[in-house]
Amino acid sequence: MRRYSIVHPDLVIIAGGSLALSSPRTDFDRAFVLEQVRLAIRLHQAGRVILTSHSDCATYGGLAAFDGDHQREMAYHCIELCRASAVIRKQFPWLLIERVFLTFDSVLSIGDEECAEH
């Protein structure tokens, strides 16, 4: 959070992170996350959403689901984060949306131009 100069965040922590938006298992998953964003806007005037995913996430099957291939895993999470941000942007077009993939040794930002490729 310090990296983004965030002092008082509204945290919504969900197993699988962006999965609830990009590839929800139930209709409730997506609706729940969007309602949390809506509340953060209404109650705290939130103007930015930072979506995060991390390497070896068990909800996605861990690194093993990508045969230990870190690049393939990162590419997949990049697409998922882009899809998740598109869902938020559709509902809240004025929000600043940032996407971050956390690896074991770095924090990778995924820009709008990368999402435009998907």
C-alpha positions in Angstrom: 0.0 0.0 0.0 2.9 2.3 0.7 4.0 2.0 -2.9 0.7 3.6 -4.0 0.7 6.1 -1.1 -2.5 4.6 0.3 -3.0 5.4 4.0 -6.6 4.3 4.7 -7.7 1.6 2.2 -11.0 -0.1 1.9 -9.8 -3.7 1.5 -11.9 -6.4 -0.1 -10.0 -9.6 0.1 -11.4 -12.6 -1.7 -9.8 -15.9 -2.4 -8.8 -15.8 -6.0 -9.0 -12.1 -6.2 -10.0 -11.0 -9.7 -11.5 -14.4 -10.4 -14.7 -13.3 -8.7 -15.0 -10.6 -11.4 -13.3 -12.1 -14.5 -14.5 -15.7 -14.2 -17.1 -15.9 -11.4 -18.2 -19.3 -10.2 -21.6 -17.9 -9.2 -23.6 -14.8 -10.0 -23.2 -13.8 -6.4 -19.4 -13.6 -6.7 -19.4 -10.7 -9.2 -22.3 -8.9 -7.6 -20.7 -9.1 -4.2 -17.4 -7.5 -5.4 -19.2 -4.8 -7.4 -21.3 -3.9 -4.3 -18.2 -3.6 -2.2 -16.8 -1.1 -4.8 -20.1 0.7 -4.8 -20.0 1.0 -1.0 -16.4 2.3 -1.0 -17.4 5.0 -3.5 -20.5 6.0 -1.6 -19.1 5.9 1.9 -15.5 7.0 1.3 -15.5 8.7 -2.1 -13.1 6.0 -3.4 -11.7 7.0 -6.8 -9.3 4.2 -7.4 -9.4 0.4 -7.4 -6.3 -1.7 -7.3 -6.9 -5.3 -8.4 -4.3 -7.8 -7.3 -3.4 -11.4 -8.1 -0.5 -13.3 -6.9 1.7 -16.2 -8.0 0.9 -19.7 -6.9 -2.7 -18.8 -6.1 -4.4 -22.0 -4.9 -7.8 -20.8 -6.3 -6.3 -20.9 -9.8 -4.7 -24.3 -9.1 -1.3 -22.8 -8.0 1.8 -22.7 -10.1 1.3 -26.4 -10.7 -1.6 -25.6 -12.9 0.9 -23.8 -15.2 3.4 -26.7 -15.0 5.7 -24.5 -13.0 5.9 -22.0 -15.9 6.1 -18.6 -14.2 5.7 -16.7 -17.5 2.6 -18.7 -18.5 1.1 -18.1 -15.1 1.8 -14.4 -15.3 0.3 -14.1 -18.8 -2.9 -15.9 -17.6 -3.2 -13.6 -14.5 -2.6 -10.6 -16.7 -5.6 -11.5 -18.9 -7.8 -12.2 -15.8 -6.9 -8.9 -14.2 -7.7 -7.1 -17.5 -11.1 -8.9 -17.7 -11.8 -8.0 -14.1 -11.0 -4.4 -14.7 -13.3 -4.3 -17.7 -16.2 -5.5 -15.5 -15.5 -2.7 -13.0 -15.0 -0.1 -15.7 -18.4 -1.0 -17.2 -20.1 -0.2 -13.9 -17.9 2.7 -12.8 -16.3 4.3 -15.9 -14.8 7.2 -13.9 -12.8 5.1 -11.5 -9.0 4.8 -11.9 -8.3 1.1 -12.1 -4.8 -0.4 -11.6 -3.8 -4.0 -11.9 -1.0 -5.6 -10.0 0.5 -9.2 -10.2 2.6 -10.1 -7.2 5.3 -12.7 -7.7 7.7 -14.1 -5.1 10.2 -11.4 -5.8 8.5 -8.5 -7.6 5.4 -6.4 -8.0 4.3 -6.1 -11.7 1.9 -3.4 -12.9 -0.3 -4.2 -15.8 -1.1 -1.1 -17.9 -4.1 -0.2 -19.9 -2.1 -0.8 -23.1 -1.5 -4.4 -22.1 -5.2 -4.9 -21.5 -6.0 -3.4 -24.9 -4.1 -6.3 -26.4 -6.6 -8.8 -24.9 
